[in-house]
Amino acid sequence: MEIRNISLQSKVDVKLFHLAIGNFDGVHLGHQEIIKTLVNNAKKNDKHTAILSFNPHPRRFFSKDLDRYQIISEDHKKHLLKDLGIDYYFSLHFDQTIANLSPSEFIEKIIVQQLHVDKLIVGYDFRFGKNREGDIVLLQDHAAIHGFALEIIEPIKDAASAEVYSSTGIRKALQSGDVEKANSMLGRAWTMTGKVVHGDKRAGKMNFPTANILPHSQVYPKKGVYAIHAIMDEDLLKGIANFGERPTVDGKKLLLEVNLFDFDRDIYGKQLTVKFLRFIREEKKFDTISLLKGQITEDIHIAKNYHLRK
């Protein structure tokens, strides 16, 4: 997949491709349906596939304090889109000039004049232009005027609950600790990735050694204990993790502490990807270290039973 960072002034030499527009945060099952339709249409018509996304995310542009809004990192998103068959990824620099474009200007200047789109595929709730005033009806009108094909993907719902797959729903699920629901909407386990850093070694002194990861700029899950899988050097490892501030030992910063089962290797500086599988309990402050150790022992027992059943 070829990645191109563009602005409103950029020249794009690729022409007559099939395009989907959106932030695709999480690349959840609803997004995957849009992309599957895009790829299948392009193959039938011998066209390239492309995604137009925005950087920064428009929500983060308008609300500077939304540092932890994204479900997955930009790099992870691009990797997933490449695996789904996208040929080109256009990352449009989102600034005040783009924000001020009227819906008609957005279509004419970007979709038609800059990108020369042959066919456009968007979700049912796609909004665009200044103040998100552009809607599907306006897009249909302009498609007829400018001669590009348009396909609207209807909402994709969970078969059991009839809930529409959405990035908002996934964020809410993660923040409430319902990682199983988030994972079902993503179609895979939600992850956090980072380098293993040195901690204060208190967990090791309690005979529960941990690999510590500092969280990055993505949505945070609910503070607490989780059953997890970890991936390191392509090895899949089972374990348990605590995401939080460790109130019993007067922790001052957020940390992801990962205890890997049947594992005894020095992995400081290694890249670790942690898959969140099941929420076990909320983080809490214990009156004594002994009570904390007893709870961790119970947490590990619950996590191991979970892994055995899976």
C-alpha positions as CSV (number, residue, x, y, z in Angstrom):
1,M,0.0,0.0,0.0
2,E,1.4,3.4,-1.0
3,I,0.9,6.1,1.7
4,R,0.7,9.7,0.6
5,N,0.4,12.7,2.9
6,I,-1.4,15.4,1.0
7,S,-2.8,18.9,1.5
8,L,-5.4,20.9,-0.5
9,Q,-2.6,22.1,-2.8
10,S,-1.1,18.6,-3.5
11,K,-1.1,17.2,-7.0
12,V,-2.3,13.6,-7.2
13,D,-1.2,11.7,-10.3
14,V,-3.3,8.6,-9.7
15,K,-6.6,8.8,-11.6
16,L,-9.9,7.0,-11.9
17,F,-9.7,4.9,-8.8
18,H,-12.3,3.7,-6.4
19,L,-12.3,5.6,-3.1
20,A,-13.7,5.3,0.4
21,I,-13.6,8.3,2.7
22,G,-13.4,8.2,6.5
23,N,-11.2,8.0,9.5
24,F,-11.7,4.2,9.9
25,D,-10.7,4.4,13.5
26,G,-10.5,0.9,14.8
27,V,-11.1,-0.7,11.3
28,H,-14.1,-2.4,12.9
29,L,-16.5,-4.8,11.2
30,G,-18.6,-2.0,9.7
31,H,-15.5,-0.4,8.2
32,Q,-14.4,-3.8,6.9
33,E,-17.7,-4.2,5.0
34,I,-17.1,-0.8,3.3
35,I,-13.6,-1.9,2.4
36,K,-14.6,-5.3,1.2
37,T,-17.2,-3.7,-1.1
38,L,-14.5,-1.2,-2.3
39,V,-12.0,-3.9,-3.1
40,N,-14.5,-6.2,-4.8
41,N,-15.8,-3.3,-7.0
42,A,-12.3,-2.3,-8.0
43,K,-11.3,-5.8,-9.0
44,K,-14.4,-6.2,-11.2
45,N,-13.6,-2.9,-12.9
46,D,-9.8,-3.3,-13.0
47,K,-9.3,-0.1,-10.8
48,H,-7.0,0.8,-7.9
49,T,-8.4,1.1,-4.4
50,A,-7.8,4.1,-2.2
51,I,-8.7,5.5,1.2
52,L,-9.0,9.2,2.0
53,S,-8.5,9.8,5.7
54,F,-7.7,12.9,7.8
55,N,-4.7,13.8,10.0
56,P,-5.3,14.9,12.7
57,H,-8.6,13.3,13.3
58,P,-11.2,16.2,12.9
59,R,-12.5,15.6,16.5
60,R,-9.0,16.1,17.8
61,F,-8.5,19.2,15.7
62,F,-11.6,20.9,17.1
63,S,-11.0,19.5,20.7
64,K,-7.3,19.8,21.5
65,D,-7.7,17.9,24.8
66,L,-8.8,14.7,23.0
67,D,-5.3,13.1,23.2
68,R,-6.8,9.6,24.0
69,Y,-9.6,9.5,21.4
70,Q,-8.3,7.1,18.8
71,I,-9.0,3.4,19.2
72,I,-5.8,2.2,17.5
73,S,-2.7,4.0,16.3
74,E,-2.3,5.4,12.8
75,D,0.4,2.8,12.1
76,H,-1.8,-0.1,13.2
77,K,-4.7,1.3,11.1
78,K,-2.6,1.5,8.0
79,H,-1.3,-2.0,8.5
80,L,-4.9,-3.4,8.7
81,L,-6.0,-1.5,5.6
82,K,-3.1,-2.8,3.7
83,D,-4.0,-6.4,4.7
84,L,-7.6,-5.7,3.5
85,G,-6.3,-4.9,0.0
86,I,-6.0,-1.1,-0.2
87,D,-3.6,0.2,-2.8
88,Y,-3.3,3.9,-1.8
89,Y,-3.8,5.6,1.5
90,F,-4.2,9.4,1.2
91,S,-3.8,11.2,4.5
92,L,-5.2,14.7,4.1
93,H,-3.8,17.3,6.5
94,F,-6.8,18.6,8.3
95,D,-6.5,22.3,9.1
96,Q,-8.8,25.3,9.3
97,T,-8.8,25.7,5.5
98,I,-10.2,22.1,5.1
99,A,-12.6,22.7,8.0
100,N,-14.0,25.8,6.3
101,L,-14.7,24.1,3.0
102,S,-18.4,24.0,2.2
103,P,-19.8,20.5,1.4
104,S,-19.9,21.5,-2.3
105,E,-16.4,22.8,-2.2
106,F,-15.2,19.6,-0.5
107,I,-16.6,17.5,-3.3
108,E,-15.4,19.7,-6.2
109,K,-11.9,20.6,-4.9
110,I,-11.0,17.2,-3.3
111,I,-13.1,14.4,-4.7
112,V,-13.4,15.7,-8.3
113,Q,-10.5,18.0,-9.1
114,Q,-7.7,16.7,-6.8
115,L,-8.5,12.9,-6.6
116,H,-10.3,12.4,-9.9
117,V,-12.5,9.7,-8.3
118,D,-14.2,7.1,-10.6
119,K,-16.4,5.6,-7.9
120,L,-17.0,6.7,-4.3
121,I,-18.1,4.3,-1.5
122,V,-19.2,5.7,1.9
123,G,-21.1,4.6,4.9
124,Y,-24.8,5.5,5.5
125,D,-23.9,8.2,8.1
126,F,-21.2,10.0,6.1
127,R,-21.1,13.7,6.8
128,F,-18.7,16.2,5.3
129,G,-17.9,19.9,4.8
130,K,-18.1,22.8,7.1
131,N,-20.0,22.0,10.3
132,R,-20.6,18.5,8.9
133,E,-23.4,20.0,6.8
134,G,-23.0,17.7,3.8
135,D,-25.0,14.5,3.7
136,I,-25.8,11.6,1.5
137,V,-28.5,13.4,-0.5
138,L,-26.1,16.3,-1.4
139,L,-23.4,13.7,-2.3
140,Q,-25.9,11.9,-4.6
141,D,-26.7,15.2,-6.4
142,H,-23.0,16.0,-7.0
143,A,-22.3,12.4,-8.1
144,A,-24.8,13.0,-10.9
145,I,-23.4,16.4,-11.8
146,H,-19.8,15.4,-11.9
147,G,-20.2,11.9,-13.3
148,F,-18.7,9.7,-10.6
149,A,-20.4,6.5,-9.3
150,L,-21.6,6.4,-5.7
151,E,-22.4,3.5,-3.5
152,I,-23.8,3.8,0.1
153,I,-23.2,1.0,2.6
154,E,-26.1,0.5,4.9
155,P,-25.4,0.0,8.7
156,I,-23.7,-3.2,9.6
157,K,-25.3,-4.7,12.8
158,D,-24.4,-7.4,15.3
159,A,-26.6,-10.4,14.6
160,A,-27.4,-11.1,18.2
161,S,-27.9,-7.5,19.6
162,A,-28.8,-5.6,16.4
163,E,-26.4,-2.9,17.6
164,V,-24.7,-1.0,14.8
165,Y,-20.9,-1.4,14.7
166,S,-19.4,1.9,15.4
167,S,-16.2,3.5,16.7
168,T,-18.2,5.3,19.4
169,G,-19.6,2.1,20.6
170,I,-16.2,0.5,20.8
171,R,-14.8,3.5,22.8
172,K,-17.7,3.3,25.3
173,A,-17.2,-0.5,25.6
174,L,-13.5,-0.2,26.4
175,Q,-14.0,2.7,28.8
176,S,-16.6,0.6,30.7
177,G,-14.4,-2.5,30.8
178,D,-16.5,-4.5,28.3
179,V,-13.6,-5.6,26.2
180,E,-15.4,-8.7,24.9
181,K,-18.1,-6.4,23.4
182,A,-15.4,-4.1,21.9
183,N,-13.6,-7.2,20.5
184,S,-16.8,-8.5,18.9
185,M,-17.3,-5.2,17.1
186,L,-13.7,-5.0,16.0
187,G,-13.6,-8.6,14.8
188,R,-10.4,-9.1,16.7
189,A,-8.9,-8.4,20.1
190,W,-8.2,-4.8,21.0
191,T,-4.5,-4.1,21.7
192,M,-2.0,-1.8,23.4
193,T,1.6,-1.9,22.1
194,G,4.8,-0.5,23.6
195,K,8.3,-1.1,24.7
196,V,8.9,-2.8,28.0
197,V,10.3,-0.3,30.5
198,H,11.9,-0.6,33.9
199,G,9.5,-0.2,36.8
200,D,10.0,0.0,40.6
201,K,10.2,-3.9,40.7
202,R,7.6,-4.0,43.5
203,A,5.6,-6.7,41.7
204,G,8.7,-8.8,41.3
205,K,9.4,-8.6,45.1
206,M,5.9,-10.0,45.6
207,N,6.8,-12.9,43.3
208,F,4.6,-11.5,40.5
209,P,7.1,-10.1,38.0
210,T,5.7,-7.8,35.4
211,A,6.6,-6.3,32.0
212,N,5.7,-2.6,32.2
213,I,4.4,-0.5,29.3
214,L,3.7,3.2,29.3
215,P,0.3,3.9,27.6
216,H,0.4,6.0,24.4
217,S,-2.1,8.4,22.8
218,Q,-5.1,6.2,22.3
219,V,-8.3,5.5,24.2
220,Y,-7.7,4.1,27.6
221,P,-9.6,1.0,28.8
222,K,-11.3,1.0,32.2
223,K,-8.7,0.7,35.1
224,G,-8.5,-2.8,36.3
225,V,-7.3,-6.3,35.8
226,Y,-7.6,-8.2,32.5
227,A,-6.9,-11.7,31.1
228,I,-4.6,-11.1,28.1
229,H,-2.5,-12.5,25.3
230,A,0.8,-10.9,24.6
231,I,2.8,-11.1,21.3
232,M,6.5,-10.7,21.3
233,D,8.8,-11.7,18.5
234,E,5.8,-13.6,17.0
235,D,5.4,-15.7,20.1
236,L,1.9,-15.8,21.6
237,L,2.0,-15.7,25.4
238,K,-0.8,-16.0,28.0
239,G,-1.0,-13.8,31.0
240,I,-2.8,-11.2,33.1
241,A,-2.5,-7.4,33.1
242,N,-3.4,-4.5,35.3
243,F,-4.0,-1.1,33.8
244,G,-4.0,1.7,36.3
245,E,-2.1,3.7,38.9
246,R,-1.5,1.0,41.5
247,P,-3.1,2.8,44.4
248,T,-2.0,0.3,47.1
249,V,1.6,1.2,46.5
250,D,0.9,5.0,46.0
251,G,1.5,4.8,42.2
252,K,1.7,8.2,40.6
253,K,1.3,7.4,36.9
254,L,-0.8,5.2,34.6
255,L,1.0,1.9,33.7
256,L,0.1,-1.3,32.0
257,E,1.7,-4.1,34.1
258,V,1.7,-7.5,32.4
259,N,2.4,-10.8,34.2
260,L,3.2,-13.6,31.7
261,F,2.5,-17.1,32.8
262,D,5.4,-19.7,32.7
263,F,7.8,-17.1,31.4
264,D,11.2,-16.1,32.7
265,R,13.2,-14.0,30.2
266,D,14.7,-10.5,30.3
267,I,12.6,-8.5,27.8
268,Y,13.4,-4.9,28.7
269,G,13.4,-2.8,25.6
270,K,11.4,-5.4,23.7
271,Q,8.2,-4.4,21.8
272,L,5.2,-6.1,23.4
273,T,1.6,-6.1,22.0
274,V,-1.0,-6.9,24.6
275,K,-4.4,-8.3,23.5
276,F,-7.2,-7.5,26.0
277,L,-9.5,-10.5,26.3
278,R,-11.6,-10.3,29.4
279,F,-12.1,-7.8,32.3
280,I,-11.6,-9.5,35.6
281,R,-12.1,-6.7,38.2
282,E,-11.7,-3.0,38.8
283,E,-8.5,-1.6,40.2
284,K,-8.8,-0.9,44.0
285,K,-6.7,0.1,46.9
286,F,-5.9,-2.6,49.5
287,D,-5.2,-1.9,53.2
288,T,-2.1,-4.2,53.2
289,I,0.4,-5.7,50.7
290,S,-0.7,-9.1,52.0
291,L,-4.3,-8.5,50.9
292,L,-3.0,-7.3,47.5
293,K,-0.9,-10.4,47.1
294,G,-3.9,-12.6,48.0
295,Q,-6.1,-10.8,45.4
296,I,-3.4,-11.1,42.7
297,T,-3.2,-14.8,43.3
298,E,-7.0,-15.1,42.9
299,D,-6.8,-12.9,39.7
300,I,-4.2,-15.2,38.2
301,H,-6.4,-18.2,39.0
302,I,-9.3,-16.6,37.3
303,A,-7.2,-15.7,34.2
304,K,-5.7,-19.2,33.9
305,N,-9.2,-20.8,34.1
306,Y,-10.3,-18.4,31.3
307,H,-7.3,-19.3,29.1
308,L,-8.0,-23.0,29.7
309,R,-11.6,-22.6,28.5
310,K,-10.4,-20.8,25.4
